[in-house]
Amino acid sequence: MKILAGPMYPLTEFQAQRRVQQAVQRAYYPEGLHRQGAASLAGFFAGRQEQLKTIKVPTLVIHGSEDPIVAVEAGRDVATSVPGAVFQLINGMGHDLPESLTDQLTNLIIDNARKGKR
């Protein structure tokens, strides 16, 4: 959890423990980790550029500049592949949703959702 958070939005030991406890209480299913990993690999090797080009709804790709799992270029590639998509790089964010960015992320998502109502 701490590694995923990124250097600008570090988690305290207490925050990391709390998140793990909440995740276990919400949905404890150890086999899910393996299934998620397999699905990620399958999607990566299968390629999805052609499918992404068919998306017709307003799309927002939010990516952390310090994501240790998914390269920034991969996020940009997704946004480039979806017609009209917006790419939003969050400086210092890792592969996590820091509580201190809740308002910023919420506003980005709400603004994007409103595009679909026009």
N, CA, C and O atoms as CSV, one atom per row, in Angstrom:
chain,resi,resn,atom,element,x,y,z
A,1,MET,N,N,0.831,-1.194,0.000
A,1,MET,CA,C,0.000,0.000,0.000
A,1,MET,C,C,0.871,1.253,0.000
A,1,MET,O,O,0.593,2.214,-0.717
A,2,LYS,N,N,1.923,1.230,0.808
A,2,LYS,CA,C,2.783,2.403,0.900
A,2,LYS,C,C,3.547,2.639,-0.400
A,2,LYS,O,O,3.736,3.785,-0.809
A,3,ILE,N,N,3.977,1.588,-1.036
A,3,ILE,CA,C,4.706,1.720,-2.302
A,3,ILE,C,C,3.772,2.242,-3.393
A,3,ILE,O,O,4.179,3.064,-4.214
A,4,LEU,N,N,2.555,1.783,-3.408
A,4,LEU,CA,C,1.591,2.213,-4.423
A,4,LEU,C,C,1.236,3.685,-4.304
A,4,LEU,O,O,0.911,4.327,-5.303
A,5,ALA,N,N,1.295,4.219,-3.106
A,5,ALA,CA,C,0.832,5.587,-2.857
A,5,ALA,C,C,1.647,6.656,-3.586
A,5,ALA,O,O,1.099,7.697,-3.947
A,6,GLY,N,N,2.903,6.428,-3.802
A,6,GLY,CA,C,3.736,7.441,-4.445
A,6,GLY,C,C,4.387,8.353,-3.422
A,6,GLY,O,O,3.928,8.432,-2.283
A,7,PRO,N,N,5.448,9.043,-3.810
A,7,PRO,CA,C,6.246,9.821,-2.857
A,7,PRO,C,C,5.594,11.106,-2.350
A,7,PRO,O,O,5.897,11.547,-1.242
A,8,MET,N,N,4.714,11.710,-3.129
A,8,MET,CA,C,4.118,12.978,-2.699
A,8,MET,C,C,2.896,12.791,-1.814
A,8,MET,O,O,2.463,13.730,-1.145
A,9,TYR,N,N,2.341,11.598,-1.804
A,9,TYR,CA,C,1.141,11.323,-1.009
A,9,TYR,C,C,1.351,10.048,-0.192
A,9,TYR,O,O,0.608,9.079,-0.347
A,10,PRO,N,N,2.362,10.048,0.675
A,10,PRO,CA,C,2.673,8.831,1.429
A,10,PRO,C,C,1.581,8.480,2.432
A,10,PRO,O,O,0.891,9.345,2.970
A,11,LEU,N,N,1.455,7.193,2.658
A,11,LEU,CA,C,0.524,6.701,3.674
A,11,LEU,C,C,1.289,6.479,4.972
A,11,LEU,O,O,2.434,6.027,4.960
A,12,THR,N,N,0.656,6.794,6.072
A,12,THR,CA,C,1.224,6.436,7.365
A,12,THR,C,C,0.976,4.945,7.573
A,12,THR,O,O,0.185,4.333,6.855
A,13,GLU,N,N,1.644,4.380,8.538
A,13,GLU,CA,C,1.434,2.969,8.864
A,13,GLU,C,C,-0.031,2.730,9.231
A,13,GLU,O,O,-0.621,1.726,8.831
A,14,PHE,N,N,-0.612,3.653,9.989
A,14,PHE,CA,C,-2.013,3.538,10.390
A,14,PHE,C,C,-2.942,3.559,9.168
A,14,PHE,O,O,-3.855,2.738,9.072
A,15,GLN,N,N,-2.713,4.494,8.235
A,15,GLN,CA,C,-3.552,4.584,7.036
A,15,GLN,C,C,-3.449,3.309,6.197
A,15,GLN,O,O,-4.455,2.809,5.694
A,16,ALA,N,N,-2.250,2.795,6.053
A,16,ALA,CA,C,-2.053,1.571,5.275
A,16,ALA,C,C,-2.783,0.403,5.923
A,16,ALA,O,O,-3.458,-0.367,5.240
A,17,GLN,N,N,-2.650,0.271,7.234
A,17,GLN,CA,C,-3.346,-0.799,7.955
A,17,GLN,C,C,-4.855,-0.671,7.812
A,17,GLN,O,O,-5.556,-1.658,7.587
A,18,ARG,N,N,-5.349,0.559,7.947
A,18,ARG,CA,C,-6.799,0.790,7.846
A,18,ARG,C,C,-7.314,0.391,6.468
A,18,ARG,O,O,-8.362,-0.246,6.359
A,19,ARG,N,N,-6.592,0.756,5.426
A,19,ARG,CA,C,-7.035,0.409,4.070
A,19,ARG,C,C,-7.060,-1.094,3.851
A,19,ARG,O,O,-7.986,-1.620,3.234
A,20,VAL,N,N,-6.054,-1.778,4.351
A,20,VAL,CA,C,-6.029,-3.240,4.214
A,20,VAL,C,C,-7.198,-3.847,4.971
A,20,VAL,O,O,-7.880,-4.732,4.453
A,21,GLN,N,N,-7.438,-3.381,6.188
A,21,GLN,CA,C,-8.562,-3.900,6.978
A,21,GLN,C,C,-9.893,-3.648,6.273
A,21,GLN,O,O,-10.748,-4.533,6.229
A,22,GLN,N,N,-10.070,-2.453,5.722
A,22,GLN,CA,C,-11.318,-2.139,5.016
A,22,GLN,C,C,-11.488,-3.023,3.783
A,22,GLN,O,O,-12.590,-3.491,3.495
A,23,ALA,N,N,-10.405,-3.246,3.068
A,23,ALA,CA,C,-10.481,-4.083,1.869
A,23,ALA,C,C,-10.857,-5.517,2.229
A,23,ALA,O,O,-11.664,-6.140,1.539
A,24,VAL,N,N,-10.280,-6.035,3.298
A,24,VAL,CA,C,-10.589,-7.397,3.729
A,24,VAL,C,C,-12.041,-7.492,4.188
A,24,VAL,O,O,-12.735,-8.450,3.850
A,25,GLN,N,N,-12.498,-6.516,4.947
A,25,GLN,CA,C,-13.883,-6.524,5.421
A,25,GLN,C,C,-14.876,-6.378,4.268
A,25,GLN,O,O,-15.951,-6.978,4.290
A,26,ARG,N,N,-14.515,-5.579,3.263
A,26,ARG,CA,C,-15.412,-5.327,2.133
A,26,ARG,C,C,-15.552,-6.559,1.243
A,26,ARG,O,O,-16.653,-6.905,0.815
A,27,ALA,N,N,-14.436,-7.212,0.971
A,27,ALA,CA,C,-14.508,-8.304,0.003
A,27,ALA,C,C,-13.289,-9.208,0.133
A,27,ALA,O,O,-12.367,-9.115,-0.677
A,28,TYR,N,N,-13.268,-10.068,1.122
A,28,TYR,CA,C,-12.153,-10.988,1.289
A,28,TYR,C,C,-12.342,-12.162,0.338
A,28,TYR,O,O,-13.234,-12.990,0.522
A,29,TYR,N,N,-11.500,-12.221,-0.667
A,29,TYR,CA,C,-11.574,-13.302,-1.652
A,29,TYR,C,C,-10.183,-13.476,-2.257
A,29,TYR,O,O,-9.901,-12.930,-3.323
A,30,PRO,N,N,-9.307,-14.237,-1.581
A,30,PRO,CA,C,-7.913,-14.359,-2.010
A,30,PRO,C,C,-7.733,-14.778,-3.474
A,30,PRO,O,O,-6.795,-14.329,-4.132
A,31,GLU,N,N,-8.609,-15.620,-3.979
A,31,GLU,CA,C,-8.487,-16.059,-5.373
A,31,GLU,C,C,-8.648,-14.886,-6.347
A,31,GLU,O,O,-8.178,-14.947,-7.483
A,32,GLY,N,N,-9.308,-13.832,-5.899
A,32,GLY,CA,C,-9.526,-12.668,-6.753
A,32,GLY,C,C,-8.230,-12.015,-7.201
A,32,GLY,O,O,-8.154,-11.483,-8.309
A,33,LEU,N,N,-7.216,-12.049,-6.358
A,33,LEU,CA,C,-5.928,-11.466,-6.714
A,33,LEU,C,C,-5.351,-12.152,-7.948
A,33,LEU,O,O,-4.858,-11.489,-8.861
A,34,HIS,N,N,-5.413,-13.461,-7.971
A,34,HIS,CA,C,-4.889,-14.215,-9.117
A,34,HIS,C,C,-5.726,-13.975,-10.370
A,34,HIS,O,O,-5.188,-13.849,-11.470
A,35,ARG,N,N,-7.030,-13.913,-10.197
A,35,ARG,CA,C,-7.909,-13.657,-11.346
A,35,ARG,C,C,-7.688,-12.268,-11.915
A,35,ARG,O,O,-7.687,-12.089,-13.133
A,36,GLN,N,N,-7.499,-11.273,-11.039
A,36,GLN,CA,C,-7.239,-9.912,-11.497
A,36,GLN,C,C,-5.926,-9.860,-12.266
A,36,GLN,O,O,-5.839,-9.227,-13.318
A,37,GLY,N,N,-4.919,-10.520,-11.743
A,37,GLY,CA,C,-3.623,-10.566,-12.426
A,37,GLY,C,C,-3.730,-11.233,-13.787
A,37,GLY,O,O,-3.162,-10.745,-14.764
A,38,ALA,N,N,-4.446,-12.335,-13.858
A,38,ALA,CA,C,-4.619,-13.034,-15.134
A,38,ALA,C,C,-5.389,-12.178,-16.127
A,38,ALA,O,O,-5.046,-12.136,-17.309
A,39,ALA,N,N,-6.426,-11.496,-15.657
A,39,ALA,CA,C,-7.212,-10.633,-16.547
A,39,ALA,C,C,-6.362,-9.478,-17.065
A,39,ALA,O,O,-6.464,-9.099,-18.232
A,40,SER,N,N,-5.526,-8.923,-16.197
A,40,SER,CA,C,-4.653,-7.831,-16.622
A,40,SER,C,C,-3.679,-8.296,-17.687
A,40,SER,O,O,-3.471,-7.612,-18.689
A,41,LEU,N,N,-3.084,-9.455,-17.472
A,41,LEU,CA,C,-2.139,-9.988,-18.459
A,41,LEU,C,C,-2.836,-10.314,-19.774
A,41,LEU,O,O,-2.314,-10.014,-20.848
A,42,ALA,N,N,-4.006,-10.922,-19.693
A,42,ALA,CA,C,-4.742,-11.260,-20.908
A,42,ALA,C,C,-5.076,-10.007,-21.703
A,42,ALA,O,O,-4.922,-9.980,-22.924
A,43,GLY,N,N,-5.529,-8.976,-21.015
A,43,GLY,CA,C,-5.848,-7.720,-21.689
A,43,GLY,C,C,-4.629,-7.086,-22.308
A,43,GLY,O,O,-4.703,-6.530,-23.404
A,44,PHE,N,N,-3.497,-7.162,-21.616
A,44,PHE,CA,C,-2.252,-6.578,-22.126
A,44,PHE,C,C,-1.816,-7.290,-23.397
A,44,PHE,O,O,-1.506,-6.637,-24.393
A,45,PHE,N,N,-1.786,-8.609,-23.378
A,45,PHE,CA,C,-1.291,-9.355,-24.528
A,45,PHE,C,C,-2.278,-9.397,-25.687
A,45,PHE,O,O,-1.877,-9.527,-26.843
A,46,ALA,N,N,-3.565,-9.288,-25.380
A,46,ALA,CA,C,-4.571,-9.324,-26.437
A,46,ALA,C,C,-4.609,-8.016,-27.216
A,46,ALA,O,O,-5.015,-7.990,-28.377
A,47,GLY,N,N,-4.185,-6.933,-26.573
A,47,GLY,CA,C,-4.285,-5.635,-27.230
A,47,GLY,C,C,-5.738,-5.186,-27.229
A,47,GLY,O,O,-6.650,-6.008,-27.314
A,48,ARG,N,N,-5.944,-3.907,-27.136
A,48,ARG,CA,C,-7.331,-3.432,-27.119
A,48,ARG,C,C,-7.501,-2.112,-27.838
A,48,ARG,O,O,-8.524,-1.446,-27.678
A,49,GLN,N,N,-6.516,-1.725,-28.625
A,49,GLN,CA,C,-6.597,-0.448,-29.335
A,49,GLN,C,C,-7.856,-0.350,-30.192
A,49,GLN,O,O,-8.518,0.688,-30.203
A,50,GLU,N,N,-8.182,-1.395,-30.890
A,50,GLU,CA,C,-9.366,-1.352,-31.759
A,50,GLU,C,C,-10.645,-1.200,-30.942
A,50,GLU,O,O,-11.552,-0.473,-31.348
A,51,GLN,N,N,-10.728,-1.863,-29.814
A,51,GLN,CA,C,-11.910,-1.737,-28.958
A,51,GLN,C,C,-11.992,-0.335,-28.362
A,51,GLN,O,O,-13.076,0.241,-28.274
A,52,LEU,N,N,-10.853,0.211,-27.955
A,52,LEU,CA,C,-10.853,1.554,-27.372
A,52,LEU,C,C,-11.349,2.587,-28.375
A,52,LEU,O,O,-11.986,3.566,-27.985
A,53,LYS,N,N,-11.074,2.393,-29.633
A,53,LYS,CA,C,-11.496,3.337,-30.673
A,53,LYS,C,C,-13.016,3.382,-30.841
A,53,LYS,O,O,-13.545,4.309,-31.455
A,54,THR,N,N,-13.716,2.388,-30.300
A,54,THR,CA,C,-15.173,2.323,-30.455
A,54,THR,C,C,-15.929,3.012,-29.322
A,54,THR,O,O,-17.153,3.127,-29.385
A,55,ILE,N,N,-15.237,3.465,-28.303
A,55,ILE,CA,C,-15.891,4.111,-27.157
A,55,ILE,C,C,-16.467,5.446,-27.600
A,55,ILE,O,O,-15.780,6.256,-28.222
A,56,LYS,N,N,-17.724,5.667,-27.276
A,56,LYS,CA,C,-18.426,6.865,-27.744
A,56,LYS,C,C,-18.911,7.769,-26.614
A,56,LYS,O,O,-19.661,8.714,-26.859
A,57,VAL,N,N,-18.501,7.498,-25.412
A,57,VAL,CA,C,-18.901,8.327,-24.269
A,57,VAL,C,C,-17.713,9.180,-23.822
A,57,VAL,O,O,-16.562,8.813,-24.056
A,58,PRO,N,N,-17.990,10.315,-23.182
A,58,PRO,CA,C,-16.883,11.140,-22.689
A,58,PRO,C,C,-15.982,10.314,-21.766
A,58,PRO,O,O,-16.449,9.683,-20.818
A,59,THR,N,N,-14.709,10.335,-22.061
A,59,THR,CA,C,-13.766,9.486,-21.338
A,59,THR,C,C,-12.661,10.326,-20.712
A,59,THR,O,O,-12.069,11.189,-21.361
A,60,LEU,N,N,-12.400,10.059,-19.457
A,60,LEU,CA,C,-11.343,10.732,-18.717
A,60,LEU,C,C,-10.374,9.671,-18.225
A,60,LEU,O,O,-10.776,8.727,-17.546
A,61,VAL,N,N,-9.109,9.821,-18.562
A,61,VAL,CA,C,-8.069,8.918,-18.090
A,61,VAL,C,C,-7.248,9.682,-17.056
A,61,VAL,O,O,-6.555,10.643,-17.389
A,62,ILE,N,N,-7.332,9.249,-15.807
A,62,ILE,CA,C,-6.575,9.877,-14.725
A,62,ILE,C,C,-5.396,8.965,-14.407
A,62,ILE,O,O,-5.557,7.761,-14.203
A,63,HIS,N,N,-4.210,9.563,-14.371
A,63,HIS,CA,C,-3.015,8.747,-14.151
A,63,HIS,C,C,-2.054,9.485,-13.223
A,63,HIS,O,O,-1.888,10.700,-13.332
A,64,GLY,N,N,-1.429,8.757,-12.322
A,64,GLY,CA,C,-0.438,9.335,-11.427
A,64,GLY,C,C,0.936,9.350,-12.065
A,64,GLY,O,O,1.342,8.375,-12.699
A,65,SER,N,N,1.648,10.438,-11.903
A,65,SER,CA,C,2.988,10.539,-12.498
A,65,SER,C,C,3.981,9.578,-11.861
A,65,SER,O,O,5.028,9.290,-12.442
A,66,GLU,N,N,3.658,9.078,-10.666
A,66,GLU,CA,C,4.565,8.181,-9.950
A,66,GLU,C,C,3.975,6.782,-9.794
A,66,GLU,O,O,4.293,6.081,-8.833
A,67,ASP,N,N,3.128,6.375,-10.720
A,67,ASP,CA,C,2.506,5.058,-10.660
A,67,ASP,C,C,3.578,3.984,-10.842
A,67,ASP,O,O,4.216,3.929,-11.894
A,68,PRO,N,N,3.791,3.120,-9.829
A,68,PRO,CA,C,4.824,2.093,-9.951
A,68,PRO,C,C,4.367,0.847,-10.697
A,68,PRO,O,O,5.166,-0.058,-10.934
A,69,ILE,N,N,3.091,0.789,-11.069
A,69,ILE,CA,C,2.562,-0.405,-11.732
A,69,ILE,C,C,2.301,-0.163,-13.215
A,69,ILE,O,O,2.699,-0.970,-14.055
A,70,VAL,N,N,1.638,0.939,-13.538
A,70,VAL,CA,C,1.274,1.237,-14.924
A,70,VAL,C,C,2.028,2.482,-15.374
A,70,VAL,O,O,1.888,3.549,-14.775
A,71,ALA,N,N,2.820,2.348,-16.421
A,71,ALA,CA,C,3.613,3.468,-16.926
A,71,ALA,C,C,2.712,4.596,-17.418
A,71,ALA,O,O,1.635,4.352,-17.962
A,72,VAL,N,N,3.164,5.825,-17.221
A,72,VAL,CA,C,2.411,6.993,-17.674
A,72,VAL,C,C,2.098,6.875,-19.163
A,72,VAL,O,O,1.008,7.241,-19.603
A,73,GLU,N,N,3.046,6.368,-19.931
A,73,GLU,CA,C,2.842,6.228,-21.376
A,73,GLU,C,C,1.656,5.322,-21.692
A,73,GLU,O,O,0.977,5.522,-22.699
A,74,ALA,N,N,1.402,4.338,-20.849
A,74,ALA,CA,C,0.257,3.453,-21.058
A,74,ALA,C,C,-1.051,4.213,-20.867
A,74,ALA,O,O,-2.000,4.014,-21.625
A,75,GLY,N,N,-1.107,5.073,-19.867
A,75,GLY,CA,C,-2.294,5.899,-19.664
A,75,GLY,C,C,-2.513,6.851,-20.820
A,75,GLY,O,O,-3.638,7.028,-21.289
A,76,ARG,N,N,-1.428,7.468,-21.278
A,76,ARG,CA,C,-1.533,8.361,-22.437
A,76,ARG,C,C,-2.010,7.600,-23.680
A,76,ARG,O,O,-2.807,8.109,-24.467
A,77,ASP,N,N,-1.514,6.390,-23.835
A,77,ASP,CA,C,-1.902,5.566,-24.976
A,77,ASP,C,C,-3.398,5.263,-24.954
A,77,ASP,O,O,-4.061,5.306,-25.990
A,78,VAL,N,N,-3.922,4.959,-23.776
A,78,VAL,CA,C,-5.368,4.709,-23.660
A,78,VAL,C,C,-6.134,5.964,-24.071
A,78,VAL,O,O,-7.083,5.888,-24.851
A,79,ALA,N,N,-5.725,7.104,-23.551
A,79,ALA,CA,C,-6.428,8.356,-23.867
A,79,ALA,C,C,-6.335,8.681,-25.359
A,79,ALA,O,O,-7.296,9.180,-25.944
A,80,THR,N,N,-5.207,8.406,-25.965
A,80,THR,CA,C,-5.034,8.653,-27.401
A,80,THR,C,C,-5.912,7.725,-28.229
A,80,THR,O,O,-6.384,8.098,-29.303
A,81,SER,N,N,-6.126,6.519,-27.726
A,81,SER,CA,C,-6.902,5.521,-28.472
A,81,SER,C,C,-8.406,5.747,-28.400
A,81,SER,O,O,-9.138,5.314,-29.290
A,82,VAL,N,N,-8.875,6.418,-27.358
A,82,VAL,CA,C,-10.310,6.672,-27.206
A,82,VAL,C,C,-10.628,8.035,-27.835
A,82,VAL,O,O,-10.072,9.051,-27.419
A,83,PRO,N,N,-11.514,8.060,-28.827
A,83,PRO,CA,C,-11.834,9.332,-29.482
A,83,PRO,C,C,-12.306,10.403,-28.496
A,83,PRO,O,O,-13.260,10.197,-27.745
A,84,GLY,N,N,-11.626,11.539,-28.512
A,84,GLY,CA,C,-12.031,12.665,-27.670
A,84,GLY,C,C,-11.683,12.542,-26.200
A,84,GLY,O,O,-12.078,13.398,-25.408
A,85,ALA,N,N,-10.960,11.508,-25.810
A,85,ALA,CA,C,-10.639,11.309,-24.399
A,85,ALA,C,C,-9.712,12.408,-23.888
A,85,ALA,O,O,-8.929,12.993,-24.637
A,86,VAL,N,N,-9.827,12.665,-22.602
A,86,VAL,CA,C,-8.974,13.641,-21.931
A,86,VAL,C,C,-8.032,12.874,-21.013
A,86,VAL,O,O,-8.460,12.003,-20.256
A,87,PHE,N,N,-6.753,13.203,-21.085
A,87,PHE,CA,C,-5.749,12.601,-20.210
A,87,PHE,C,C,-5.394,13.601,-19.129
A,87,PHE,O,O,-5.025,14.737,-19.426
A,88,GLN,N,N,-5.504,13.185,-17.870
A,88,GLN,CA,C,-5.171,14.057,-16.748
A,88,GLN,C,C,-4.083,13.398,-15.923
A,88,GLN,O,O,-4.320,12.388,-15.259
A,89,LEU,N,N,-2.886,13.974,-15.969
A,89,LEU,CA,C,-1.780,13.479,-15.172
A,89,LEU,C,C,-1.792,14.202,-13.824
A,89,LEU,O,O,-1.829,15.431,-13.770
A,90,ILE,N,N,-1.761,13.434,-12.752
A,90,ILE,CA,C,-1.728,14.000,-11.408
A,90,ILE,C,C,-0.296,13.870,-10.889
A,90,ILE,O,O,0.190,12.769,-10.629
A,91,ASN,N,N,0.356,15.002,-10.747
A,91,ASN,CA,C,1.750,15.017,-10.330
A,91,ASN,C,C,1.922,14.414,-8.936
A,91,ASN,O,O,1.236,14.792,-7.987
A,92,GLY,N,N,2.849,13.475,-8.840
A,92,GLY,CA,C,3.181,12.868,-7.555
A,92,GLY,C,C,2.289,11.725,-7.119
A,92,GLY,O,O,2.618,11.027,-6.160
A,93,MET,N,N,1.170,11.512,-7.793
A,93,MET,CA,C,0.252,10.435,-7.414
A,93,MET,C,C,0.792,9.109,-7.929
A,93,MET,O,O,1.338,9.031,-9.030
A,94,GLY,N,N,0.632,8.077,-7.124
A,94,GLY,CA,C,1.034,6.736,-7.515
A,94,GLY,C,C,-0.161,5.964,-8.067
A,94,GLY,O,O,-1.015,6.528,-8.751
A,95,HIS,N,N,-0.211,4.684,-7.764
A,95,HIS,CA,C,-1.309,3.812,-8.189
A,95,HIS,C,C,-2.275,3.715,-7.009
A,95,HIS,O,O,-2.495,2.641,-6.449
A,96,ASP,N,N,-2.840,4.856,-6.650
A,96,ASP,CA,C,-3.625,4.985,-5.433
A,96,ASP,C,C,-4.518,6.215,-5.575
A,96,ASP,O,O,-4.314,7.035,-6.470
A,97,LEU,N,N,-5.484,6.337,-4.712
A,97,LEU,CA,C,-6.342,7.521,-4.680
A,97,LEU,C,C,-6.172,8.199,-3.326
A,97,LEU,O,O,-6.898,7.891,-2.380
A,98,PRO,N,N,-5.220,9.118,-3.230
A,98,PRO,CA,C,-4.959,9.769,-1.946
A,98,PRO,C,C,-6.158,10.563,-1.444
A,98,PRO,O,O,-6.824,11.255,-2.215
A,99,GLU,N,N,-6.425,10.457,-0.150
A,99,GLU,CA,C,-7.538,11.192,0.447
A,99,GLU,C,C,-7.411,12.693,0.212
A,99,GLU,O,O,-8.419,13.380,0.043
A,100,SER,N,N,-6.187,13.206,0.200
A,100,SER,CA,C,-5.995,14.648,0.016
A,100,SER,C,C,-6.348,15.109,-1.400
A,100,SER,O,O,-6.463,16.309,-1.646
A,101,LEU,N,N,-6.516,14.184,-2.315
A,101,LEU,CA,C,-6.897,14.543,-3.686
A,101,LEU,C,C,-8.369,14.266,-3.974
A,101,LEU,O,O,-8.813,14.394,-5.115
A,102,THR,N,N,-9.117,13.891,-2.958
A,102,THR,CA,C,-10.523,13.535,-3.157
A,102,THR,C,C,-11.302,14.632,-3.870
A,102,THR,O,O,-12.019,14.346,-4.829
A,103,ASP,N,N,-11.180,15.868,-3.431
A,103,ASP,CA,C,-11.932,16.958,-4.063
A,103,ASP,C,C,-11.513,17.149,-5.519
A,103,ASP,O,O,-12.367,17.292,-6.395
A,104,GLN,N,N,-10.216,17.152,-5.783
A,104,GLN,CA,C,-9.728,17.341,-7.151
A,104,GLN,C,C,-10.200,16.214,-8.065
A,104,GLN,O,O,-10.693,16.467,-9.164
A,105,LEU,N,N,-10.052,14.981,-7.614
A,105,LEU,CA,C,-10.462,13.838,-8.435
A,105,LEU,C,C,-11.972,13.820,-8.641
A,105,LEU,O,O,-12.452,13.534,-9.738
A,106,THR,N,N,-12.719,14.127,-7.580
A,106,THR,CA,C,-14.177,14.170,-7.685
A,106,THR,C,C,-14.615,15.210,-8.706
A,106,THR,O,O,-15.490,14.942,-9.528
A,107,ASN,N,N,-14.018,16.387,-8.660
A,107,ASN,CA,C,-14.371,17.443,-9.615
A,107,ASN,C,C,-14.045,17.043,-11.050
A,107,ASN,O,O,-14.823,17.321,-11.963
A,108,LEU,N,N,-12.913,16.399,-11.253
A,108,LEU,CA,C,-12.563,15.926,-12.598
A,108,LEU,C,C,-13.602,14.935,-13.115
A,108,LEU,O,O,-14.025,15.008,-14.269
A,109,ILE,N,N,-14.002,14.016,-12.254
A,109,ILE,CA,C,-14.972,12.991,-12.651
A,109,ILE,C,C,-16.345,13.612,-12.898
A,109,ILE,O,O,-17.010,13.264,-13.874
A,110,ILE,N,N,-16.774,14.510,-12.041
A,110,ILE,CA,C,-18.074,15.168,-12.217
A,110,ILE,C,C,-18.083,15.985,-13.501
A,110,ILE,O,O,-19.046,15.921,-14.266
A,111,ASP,N,N,-17.027,16.752,-13.749
A,111,ASP,CA,C,-16.948,17.535,-14.990
A,111,ASP,C,C,-17.007,16.636,-16.214
A,111,ASP,O,O,-17.657,16.975,-17.203
A,112,ASN,N,N,-16.343,15.510,-16.158
A,112,ASN,CA,C,-16.393,14.580,-17.277
A,112,ASN,C,C,-17.791,13.980,-17.447
A,112,ASN,O,O,-18.280,13.846,-18.568
A,113,ALA,N,N,-18.427,13.621,-16.337
A,113,ALA,CA,C,-19.768,13.043,-16.405
A,113,ALA,C,C,-20.772,14.034,-16.994
A,113,ALA,O,O,-21.695,13.634,-17.703
A,114,ARG,N,N,-20.598,15.302,-16.708
A,114,ARG,CA,C,-21.502,16.326,-17.245
A,114,ARG,C,C,-21.409,16.428,-18.764
A,114,ARG,O,O,-22.380,16.813,-19.415
A,115,LYS,N,N,-20.276,16.096,-19.326
A,115,LYS,CA,C,-20.120,16.145,-20.790
A,115,LYS,C,C,-21.109,15.209,-21.474
A,115,LYS,O,O,-21.544,15.470,-22.595
A,116,GLY,N,N,-21.456,14.133,-20.806
A,116,GLY,CA,C,-22.388,13.168,-21.372
A,116,GLY,C,C,-23.829,13.643,-21.369
A,116,GLY,O,O,-24.668,13.048,-22.046
A,117,LYS,N,N,-24.140,14.693,-20.629
A,117,LYS,CA,C,-25.507,15.189,-20.527
A,117,LYS,C,C,-25.790,16.305,-21.508
A,117,LYS,O,O,-26.923,16.778,-21.599
A,118,ARG,N,N,-24.783,16.732,-22.242
A,118,ARG,CA,C,-24.988,17.862,-23.172
A,118,ARG,C,C,-25.683,17.422,-24.428
A,118,ARG,O,O,-25.933,18.239,-25.314
